[in-house]
Amino acid sequence: MAHALIRFDLSLPCYFSFPPAPGVGARPMIRRNGPASLYMRGEMGEKHDGSPRLMTAHNTTHLDVPFHFYEQGADLAAVLNRMETAADGPCLARVAALEGREGAPGHFTRNGISYVERITAADLPAEEELRAVQALVILTGFGRIMAAQHSGPFPGNPDGFFHIPWLDESALERILAAGIRLVGLDSMSVEPQLSAVPHRMGSDIHLRLLGRRPPVLILEGLNGAGFREQVGFVPRRALLHVVPRRVNAEGADAAHSRVFLYFYRDDPDGQRLPALRDALTPQELYG
């Protein structure tokens, strides 16, 4: 068992929603009329008053691609099936586990869970360490809160802010300087909330990551809940594999995704991971 390869699923089991993003309603489309009869369920976007709205690919674990912000940027189809991107092939990742640092600057506590709200360079590995990997996965502890919100609008704080984790300028600069090709975090966005009334999210974080040449792809809505309970530790390095929804990829700005981390119990620093990655040839991945 010491050498067992572990696969940990970082995907959320639920949708999340906060204004102006739509919620997702699930309801029967064909109702069952007997114990052995046809049943089909459908899902649709909903405004917070329950009226219909188009669904997006941004309300659960998802991958953002440059087309999300740039008209001439790569869409989902342009980043899939390519060894040079981290969109859908296993790549080496540094995992920054920030959960459990209660009381430190930039933290916030809700529902009894303390997590890093403002992610700074001081929360991240050194630039030299990041240069050795393609991806950075940041687990703040907020994934536990998202995973517990099974339906309905995500509740705000009495101050009108959602207090979701976000990257500040110093964290962004370290990611860019290290040449990271994909950054993921257990938050609904990499952007800070700027105001409560009217509700506004935004900075230039998406623009600077997705506008990079080559672009830094973004994973939002990761779920680190249960990591320590199920595995007993969080590895420093792992093999990250993103599995995006591939249908209608042309013109898509994002994709709901399954996200997996692979690592060995007796190798938390990931010394054996390059050999595992190299065993997966382009022919095996893409045919």
JOCORTA-V800377 format. One record per backbone hydrogen bond with DSSP energy under -0.5 kcal/mol. CO is the residue of the C=O (numbers start at 1). NH is the residue of the N-H. Records with the same first field share a line. If there is no record, write none. Layout:
CO = NH + NH
This chain:
1 = 4
2 = 266
4 = 265
6 = 8 + 263
8 = 10 + 261
10 = 223
17 = 154
18 = 21
23 = 46
25 = 44
27 = 42
30 = 40
34 = 37
40 = 29 + 30
42 = 27
44 = 25
45 = 53
46 = 23
47 = 50
51 = 47
59 = 16
61 = 257
62 = 220
63 = 255
64 = 218
65 = 68
66 = 69 + 70
69 = 71
70 = 73
74 = 67
75 = 78 + 79
76 = 79 + 80
79 = 82
82 = 85
91 = 240
92 = 134 + 135
93 = 238
94 = 96 + 137
95 = 97
96 = 98 + 139
98 = 101
101 = 104
104 = 107
106 = 117 + 118
108 = 115
110 = 113
112 = 114
113 = 110
114 = 100
115 = 108 + 117
117 = 119 + 166
118 = 120
119 = 168
120 = 123
121 = 124
126 = 130
127 = 131
129 = 132
130 = 133
134 = 181 + 182
135 = 94
136 = 138 + 184
137 = 96 + 139
138 = 140 + 186
139 = 98 + 99
140 = 116
141 = 144
142 = 145 + 146
143 = 147
144 = 148
145 = 149
146 = 149
148 = 150
157 = 160
161 = 157
166 = 119
168 = 172
169 = 173
170 = 174
171 = 175
172 = 176
173 = 177
174 = 178
175 = 180
176 = 179
181 = 217
182 = 136
183 = 219
184 = 138
185 = 187 + 221 + 222
187 = 221
190 = 167
192 = 202
195 = 200
200 = 194 + 195
204 = 208
205 = 209
206 = 210
207 = 211
209 = 212 + 216
215 = 217
217 = 183
218 = 64 + 220
219 = 185
220 = 62
224 = 227
226 = 230
227 = 231 + 232
228 = 232
233 = 235
236 = 95
238 = 93 + 240
239 = 262
240 = 91
241 = 260
242 = 244
243 = 258
246 = 249
249 = 76 + 77 + 252
252 = 76
253 = 65
255 = 63
256 = 245
258 = 243
259 = 10
260 = 241
261 = 8
262 = 239
263 = 6
264 = 267
267 = 264 + 270
268 = 236 + 237
270 = 273
272 = 276
273 = 277
274 = 278
275 = 279
277 = 280
279 = 281
281 = 285
282 = 286
283 = 287
